[in-house]
Amino acid sequence: MARHEKQRIRDVGTLKALAHPLRMRLYRALTVAGTATASQLADQVDEAVSLVSYHLRKLAEHDLIEEAGTGRGDARERWWQPSADSISTRSSDFRDTPEGDAVHRAMSRLHSRQLAEMYDGYLDTQAAWAEPWRDSAFSSESLLSLTAEELRALGVELGEVVEKWKARGKAAREAGDTEGRENTAVHTYGFPFRT
């Protein structure tokens, strides 16, 4: 399968495959690593290699990850990589069936909890980071009054900004410019609410 830049999940089977706590953690760890073996990922998520291998095969069955080929170390080990640089979902793709709607909500809640855990992990270790990193990290909330169309446009614009910085970091790493670079999480949400 040819690697894509972006992959939008539109079928319930693929969404179910991702809507599993360990699979979502493995997908995120593999995205950060770029390529990895089941053994390497098992060390990162503190699970048995056999269990990790099983879940990697499930992600591969749904084209969320793919084999990255060999050429690194032991040729008997399978190297994996994400099938796309990023994935996304939209609730509108799953509204037509009660099952699809329920799976999308469950996956979205799981994703939200794992993102909150990532941020909590940063807060727990914040003092260990050098001052420039502590001074650069941010958290903000803005309460806006928008139409649905304006919210959609804001989401597209924020996505373009994130993609610009993602491409910049990727190009720098590919050029060997890794000095001072760290994996960085940027979480953005936009949703309506009533008081």
C-alpha positions as CSV (number, residue, x, y, z in Angstrom):
1,M,0.0,0.0,0.0
2,A,1.3,3.4,-0.9
3,R,1.8,5.7,2.1
4,H,-0.5,8.7,2.2
5,E,-0.1,12.1,3.7
6,K,-3.6,12.1,5.3
7,Q,-6.0,9.3,6.0
8,R,-9.6,9.9,6.9
9,I,-11.3,6.9,8.6
10,R,-14.8,6.4,7.2
11,D,-15.7,2.8,7.9
12,V,-16.8,1.3,11.2
13,G,-14.4,-1.7,11.0
14,T,-11.3,0.5,10.8
15,L,-12.7,2.8,13.6
16,K,-13.3,-0.3,15.8
17,A,-9.7,-1.4,15.1
18,L,-8.4,1.9,16.4
19,A,-10.9,2.3,19.3
20,H,-8.9,0.0,21.6
21,P,-6.7,1.6,24.3
22,L,-3.6,-0.4,23.5
23,R,-3.9,-0.1,19.8
24,M,-4.3,3.7,20.1
25,R,-1.2,3.9,22.3
26,L,0.7,1.7,19.8
27,Y,-0.4,3.8,16.9
28,R,0.7,7.0,18.6
29,A,4.1,5.4,19.7
30,L,4.7,4.2,16.1
31,T,3.8,7.6,14.7
32,V,6.4,9.2,17.0
33,A,9.0,6.6,16.2
34,G,8.4,6.6,12.4
35,T,9.3,2.9,12.2
36,A,9.6,0.3,14.9
37,T,9.5,-3.4,15.6
38,A,7.0,-5.1,17.9
39,S,9.8,-5.6,20.5
40,Q,10.6,-1.9,20.5
41,L,7.0,-0.9,20.9
42,A,6.4,-3.5,23.6
43,D,9.2,-1.9,25.6
44,Q,7.5,1.5,25.2
45,V,4.1,0.4,26.2
46,D,5.2,-2.1,28.8
47,E,3.3,-5.1,27.3
48,A,4.3,-8.5,26.1
49,V,5.7,-8.7,22.6
50,S,3.2,-11.4,21.6
51,L,0.3,-9.1,22.6
52,V,1.8,-6.1,20.8
53,S,2.4,-8.2,17.7
54,Y,-1.3,-9.3,17.7
55,H,-2.5,-5.7,18.0
56,L,-0.1,-4.5,15.3
57,R,-1.5,-7.1,12.9
58,K,-5.0,-5.9,13.7
59,L,-4.0,-2.3,12.8
60,A,-2.3,-3.5,9.6
61,E,-5.5,-5.5,8.6
62,H,-7.3,-2.1,8.5
63,D,-4.4,-0.3,6.6
64,L,-3.6,1.9,9.6
65,I,-0.1,0.7,9.6
66,E,2.1,-1.2,7.1
67,E,5.4,-3.1,7.0
68,A,8.3,-0.7,6.5
69,G,10.6,-3.3,5.1
70,T,13.9,-4.7,6.5
71,G,17.4,-3.6,6.4
72,R,17.8,-2.7,10.1
73,G,19.3,-5.2,12.4
74,D,17.8,-8.7,12.4
75,A,16.1,-9.4,9.1
76,R,13.6,-11.7,10.9
77,E,12.0,-8.8,12.7
78,R,9.1,-7.0,11.1
79,W,9.4,-3.2,11.0
80,W,6.2,-1.3,11.0
81,Q,5.3,2.3,10.1
82,P,2.0,4.3,10.0
83,S,0.3,4.1,6.6
84,A,-0.3,7.9,6.7
85,D,1.3,10.9,8.2
86,S,-2.0,11.7,10.0
87,I,-5.4,10.2,10.5
88,S,-8.7,11.9,11.2
89,T,-12.4,11.1,11.7
90,R,-15.6,13.0,11.4
91,S,-18.8,12.2,13.3
92,S,-20.8,12.8,10.2
93,D,-19.3,9.7,8.6
94,F,-20.8,7.5,11.3
95,R,-24.1,9.1,12.1
96,D,-26.2,6.9,9.8
97,T,-26.1,3.8,12.0
98,P,-26.4,3.5,15.8
99,E,-23.4,1.3,15.9
100,G,-21.2,3.7,13.9
101,D,-22.3,6.6,16.1
102,A,-21.6,4.7,19.3
103,V,-18.2,3.5,18.1
104,H,-17.2,7.0,17.0
105,R,-18.2,8.4,20.3
106,A,-16.3,5.7,22.2
107,M,-13.2,6.2,20.1
108,S,-13.4,10.0,20.6
109,R,-13.7,9.6,24.3
110,L,-10.8,7.2,24.4
111,H,-8.7,9.6,22.3
112,S,-9.6,12.5,24.6
113,R,-8.7,10.6,27.8
114,Q,-5.3,9.5,26.3
115,L,-4.5,13.1,25.3
116,A,-5.4,14.3,28.8
117,E,-3.1,11.6,30.2
118,M,-0.3,12.8,27.9
119,Y,-0.7,16.4,29.2
120,D,-0.9,15.1,32.8
121,G,2.3,13.3,32.2
122,Y,4.0,16.5,31.1
123,L,2.7,18.4,34.1
124,D,4.0,15.6,36.4
125,T,7.5,15.9,34.8
126,Q,7.5,19.6,34.0
127,A,10.2,20.5,36.6
128,A,12.6,18.0,34.9
129,W,12.4,19.9,31.6
130,A,14.9,22.7,30.9
131,E,13.6,26.2,31.4
132,P,13.3,27.1,27.7
133,W,10.9,24.1,27.3
134,R,8.9,25.0,30.4
135,D,8.6,28.6,29.2
136,S,7.6,27.5,25.7
137,A,4.9,25.0,26.7
138,F,1.4,26.5,26.6
139,S,-2.2,25.8,27.4
140,S,-5.1,28.0,26.5
141,E,-8.8,28.2,26.1
142,S,-10.7,30.6,24.0
143,L,-14.5,30.9,24.1
144,L,-15.8,32.3,20.8
145,S,-19.1,33.0,19.3
146,L,-19.1,31.4,15.8
147,T,-21.4,29.9,13.2
148,A,-21.0,26.3,12.1
149,E,-19.3,27.5,8.9
150,E,-16.9,29.7,10.9
151,L,-16.0,26.9,13.2
152,R,-15.3,24.6,10.2
153,A,-13.1,27.4,8.6
154,L,-11.3,27.9,11.9
155,G,-10.6,24.1,12.1
156,V,-9.2,24.1,8.5
157,E,-7.0,27.1,9.3
158,L,-5.6,25.7,12.5
159,G,-4.9,22.4,10.7
160,E,-3.0,24.3,8.0
161,V,-0.8,26.0,10.7
162,V,-0.1,22.7,12.4
163,E,0.7,21.0,9.1
164,K,3.2,23.8,8.3
165,W,5.1,23.3,11.6
166,K,4.9,19.5,11.2
167,A,6.5,19.7,7.7
168,R,9.1,22.0,9.0
169,G,10.1,19.6,11.8
170,K,10.0,16.6,9.5
171,A,12.3,18.3,7.0
172,A,14.7,19.4,9.7
173,R,14.9,15.8,11.1
174,E,15.4,14.4,7.6
175,A,18.3,16.9,7.1
176,G,19.9,15.6,10.3
177,D,19.0,18.8,12.3
178,T,17.9,17.1,15.5
179,E,19.8,19.3,18.0
180,G,17.3,20.7,20.5
181,R,14.3,19.0,18.9
182,E,11.8,17.1,21.1
183,N,8.6,15.3,20.2
184,T,5.8,17.9,20.8
185,A,2.1,17.3,21.2
186,V,-0.3,20.0,20.0
187,H,-4.0,19.4,20.9
188,T,-6.7,21.5,19.4
189,Y,-10.5,21.2,19.8
190,G,-13.4,23.2,18.5
191,F,-16.9,22.3,19.5
192,P,-20.2,24.0,20.4
193,F,-21.5,24.3,24.0
194,R,-24.3,25.9,25.8
195,T,-24.1,27.5,29.3
